[in-house]
Structures are given as structure tokens and as C-alpha cells.
Amino acid sequence: MAEAVFFDLDGTLADTGPDLAGALNRLLLEEGRTAMAYALLRPHVSAGARGLLRAGFNITPVAPHYIELRARFLDLYEASLCVDTVLFPGMAEVLVALEARGTRWGVVTNKPERFTRPLMEALGLTRRAAAIVSGDTTAKPKPDPLPLLHACAQVGIAPQTSVYVGDDLRDIEAGRAAGMRTIAAAWGYLGDGLPVDAWGADCQIATPADLLVNL
């Protein structure tokens, strides 16, 4: 039995996609473009602003005006941070079950602190989480293992006794590099790269409830 379970936030713990996609679509309309269907944007949500701006504007961080577009996108998202965002179905029950077992849990995300803390607060999870590590908490974000190692240090456990659950290849890479057991969350956004079966996770689960029998 794992001593602690750490979750990625976007696409693993919470379904933040509708609010992130909504911010992008508002930006597209401001720029005189057409809003995009959520189904087209969902796979890009785990890549944050970079992934969504690439999907919406076909640009990368080296493109002219990228910095300005990114800043505006983040402002739009901050203004509607938790309108349609909810925990994935079954996740609330999983957290209660972990707590009943005495298993501590936390969040390790690449989402900046500016958004992570208010979102966790809005979801009513801040005081329940044993650790909350954002993308700018440590010197390097995932796929570097540093954020996960920082979370383990906060909780006071060895990485080898913990599990990391994520819906993106970089989550699995970070977990493996940290020496943690890794679980791929197949209900998440999954990105637009390698299929989840090729990530090399120790385990792949279809629903949050499946986590309880795979710890």
C-alpha cells in the first residue's frame, strides 16, 4: 500500500478543460477569429497555454506576439478560473476513501501557483491536500522529477513509497525519474503525442475508482 498518492491537476484530478478552452475561445474572438469546438481543444489542455495557443493560433513561443497573446489568455483564464471546472466523476469518492485509509494525497502540477492555489481553494481541497506543488514552486517543472521529489519531502516520505497519477507523458516521465510508481489516467486529456499505452507507466486505469484497487 502506498504511503501517499500525488495527482496531476489538469486532466487527472479536475476537469479544467472547459474553462481553459473557454478562455482560448474568448481570445480567438477578440482577435477576430472563430471559436473552436471543445473536442478539438481537449487534447491540448494538459499542455497549458502553450498547447492551447498552438491549437488555436498555430504558433509557438518563438512567434511574434506570442508573449502578448499568452498574457491575455492567462488573464482571461484567471477571470473565469472555476466556472465549469469540477472533479472528474468518482474522484471525490476516491479522495474520501484515501483519507479513510490514512493515505495522504497531494497535487503536483505544471500549472503556475497563480492559478493552482485559487483553483484548489475553489474546489475545497486546499486544506485536505498534504502537498500542493505548482509549476513554478521548484526550479524546474515536469518532466523533471524535482517537483515530485519536493512533494515527497513536504509529506516526509520516500519517493519509492508513493504513487504519481497523471494524464500526460511528462507525468509518467517525471514519476519514473523520481523513483515513484506511476499510473496513467486514461480518462484525462492524454495530449496529442504518443498513445497512452506507449508511455511506460506501471499501470493504466480507466476511471478514478480503479485507483483504489491499484495502489
Secondary structure, DSSP 8 states (H G I E B T S, - for coil): --SEEEE-TBTTTEE-HHHHHHHHHHHHHHTT-----HHHHGGGGGGHHHHHHHHHH---TTSTTHHHHHHHHHHHHHHTTTSS-EE-TTHHHHHHHHHHHT-EEEEE-SS-HHHHHHHHHHTT-TTT-SEEE-TTTSSS-TTSSHHHHHHHHHHT--GGGEEEEESSHHHHHHHHHHT-EEEEETTS---SSS-GGGS--SEEESSGGGGGG--
